[in-house]
Structure formats: C-alpha cells, structure tokens
Amino acid sequence: MSMDNLYTELVMMHNKSGHNKHLLEHASHIERGHNPNCGDDLTLQVKLEEGVITDAAFLGSGCAISQAAMSIMIDLVKGKTVSEAKNLAELYLGMIRGESRSEEELEALADAALFENLSKMPARVKCGTLGWHCLTVVLDK
C-alpha cells in the first residue's frame, strides 16, 4: 500500500470512527480551537495527573483532516509526560512547517508522521495543526 493510500485510509478511519471523540469526565484542562478557513471547531479535553497525560478526548466538528489529526495526536500523547508531549508537539509542528525530520523523529510521531505532506498543502495546514496548537496551550498552563 502506498503512503498516500495509507494516509487516506487512516484519515478516513479516524474521522468516521469517532475514536477519541467523546466527553471526557473530570478533564483537568480544556482548550477550544477554531479554524475559520475550514470551519473546524474542536475542543481538546485533557486529564493531567502528576505531570502525566492520563486521558484525553475531543468534541466538536470539522473536516476529516482536523478530526483525524486530533484523534491520532490523542493516541500518541496518552500516557506521556508533559515534557514528552511538548517534544512530540514540537516535532509535529516543525514537520508540518517543512522542517527536515530524521527517521527516528518520524518514528516517534508514529501515525502522525503520515501528515508530513500537509506542508505542501497550505490550505490544509491549519486543519492538521489545530489539535496540536490546543495541546501546546494546555501543556503550557
């Protein structure tokens, strides 16, 4: 399967399944993100306990890319420390800006690395980074 097909399949799976899209009871941090260009309006809910992301979920509506990117991000950061999650956010956002990433860094991003080519689609960059920007705000609180 080509990388393009894998990307498309992954985006559609996360978008249609509602994976990680639910109300998170007792979230310690909530951050809403809005992308007026596409109409994405997503709210990230995070439960932080002793510096570790113990759970996360999101609510809202948006395009397939924004919802899939948020869901994949949540899978990636659950169980990570604040420091680890900040590092992943920095790697991801740099990748989307077109900064070179090593194979090791791309492996650390797991499925999120499939969004690497968003840097070549300027109209979709905000869709693919909305959740990550919400996460960085939460982690800086």
C-alpha positions as CSV (number, residue, x, y, z in Angstrom):
1,M,0.0,0.0,0.0
2,S,1.4,3.4,-0.9
3,M,1.9,6.2,1.7
4,D,-0.8,8.2,0.0
5,N,-3.3,5.4,0.3
6,L,-2.3,4.7,3.9
7,Y,-2.7,8.4,4.8
8,T,-6.2,8.5,3.2
9,E,-7.3,5.2,4.9
10,L,-6.0,6.4,8.3
11,V,-7.7,9.8,8.0
12,M,-11.0,8.3,7.0
13,M,-10.9,5.6,9.7
14,H,-10.2,8.1,12.5
15,N,-12.8,10.6,11.0
16,K,-15.6,8.1,10.7
17,S,-15.0,6.0,13.8
18,G,-15.4,8.8,16.3
19,H,-12.3,7.4,18.0
20,N,-11.3,9.7,20.9
21,K,-14.4,11.9,20.2
22,H,-16.4,12.0,23.4
23,L,-16.9,13.9,26.6
24,L,-14.1,13.4,29.0
25,E,-15.4,13.4,32.5
26,H,-13.2,15.2,35.0
27,A,-10.9,16.8,32.5
28,S,-8.3,19.0,34.2
29,H,-7.6,21.1,31.1
30,I,-9.9,22.2,28.2
31,E,-8.9,24.2,25.2
32,R,-11.0,25.1,22.2
33,G,-9.6,25.6,18.8
34,H,-11.3,27.2,15.8
35,N,-10.2,27.4,12.2
36,P,-12.4,29.9,10.4
37,N,-10.9,29.0,7.0
38,C,-12.4,25.5,7.1
39,G,-15.0,25.8,9.9
40,D,-13.2,23.4,12.2
41,D,-14.3,23.9,15.8
42,L,-12.8,21.4,18.2
43,T,-12.3,21.2,21.9
44,L,-9.5,19.2,23.4
45,Q,-10.1,17.8,26.9
46,V,-7.0,16.5,28.8
47,K,-6.7,14.9,32.2
48,L,-3.3,15.6,33.7
49,E,-2.2,13.8,36.8
50,E,1.2,14.4,38.4
51,G,2.6,15.6,35.1
52,V,1.3,12.8,33.0
53,I,-1.5,12.8,30.4
54,T,-3.6,10.1,31.8
55,D,-6.5,10.6,29.4
56,A,-7.7,12.9,26.6
57,A,-10.6,13.3,24.2
58,F,-12.1,15.9,22.0
59,L,-15.5,17.2,20.9
60,G,-16.7,19.4,18.1
61,S,-17.0,19.4,14.3
62,G,-14.6,19.8,11.5
63,C,-13.1,18.4,8.3
64,A,-11.8,14.9,8.1
65,I,-8.1,16.1,8.5
66,S,-8.7,18.1,11.6
67,Q,-10.6,15.4,13.4
68,A,-8.2,12.6,12.3
69,A,-5.2,14.7,13.3
70,M,-6.7,15.4,16.7
71,S,-7.6,11.7,17.3
72,I,-4.2,10.5,16.2
73,M,-2.5,13.1,18.4
74,I,-4.5,11.9,21.4
75,D,-3.5,8.3,20.8
76,L,0.1,9.4,20.7
77,V,0.2,11.6,23.8
78,K,-1.9,9.4,26.2
79,G,0.5,8.2,28.9
80,K,3.2,10.7,28.1
81,T,4.7,13.2,30.5
82,V,4.1,16.9,29.8
83,S,7.7,17.1,28.6
84,E,7.4,14.2,26.3
85,A,4.1,15.6,24.8
86,K,5.7,19.0,24.3
87,N,8.6,17.4,22.4
88,L,6.2,15.5,20.2
89,A,4.2,18.7,19.5
90,E,7.4,20.5,18.6
91,L,8.4,17.6,16.2
92,Y,5.0,17.5,14.6
93,L,4.6,21.2,14.1
94,G,8.1,21.5,12.8
95,M,7.4,18.7,10.3
96,I,4.3,20.5,9.1
97,R,6.3,23.7,8.6
98,G,8.5,21.6,6.3
99,E,11.5,21.2,8.6
100,S,13.5,18.1,8.0
101,R,12.9,15.2,10.4
102,S,15.2,12.2,10.9
103,E,13.8,8.7,10.6
104,E,14.0,8.4,14.4
105,E,11.9,11.5,14.8
106,L,9.3,10.4,12.3
107,E,9.1,7.0,14.1
108,A,8.5,8.9,17.4
109,L,5.5,10.6,15.7
110,A,4.1,7.2,14.7
111,D,0.9,7.6,12.7
112,A,1.1,11.4,13.0
113,A,4.1,11.3,10.7
114,L,1.7,10.4,7.8
115,F,0.6,14.1,7.8
116,E,4.1,15.1,6.7
117,N,2.9,16.2,3.2
118,L,0.5,18.7,4.7
119,S,3.4,21.2,4.4
120,K,2.8,21.0,0.7
121,M,-0.9,21.9,1.0
122,P,-1.0,25.3,2.6
123,A,-4.9,25.4,2.8
124,R,-4.9,22.3,4.9
125,V,-2.1,23.2,7.4
126,K,-4.4,24.8,9.9
127,C,-6.6,21.7,9.8
128,G,-3.8,19.4,10.6
129,T,-2.3,21.6,13.3
130,L,-5.4,22.8,15.2
131,G,-5.4,20.0,17.8
132,W,-1.6,20.3,18.3
133,H,-1.9,24.0,18.9
134,C,-4.6,23.3,21.5
135,L,-2.3,20.7,23.1
136,T,0.6,23.2,23.4
137,V,-1.7,25.7,25.1
138,V,-2.9,23.1,27.6
139,L,0.7,21.9,28.3
140,D,1.9,25.5,28.9
141,K,-0.8,26.1,31.6
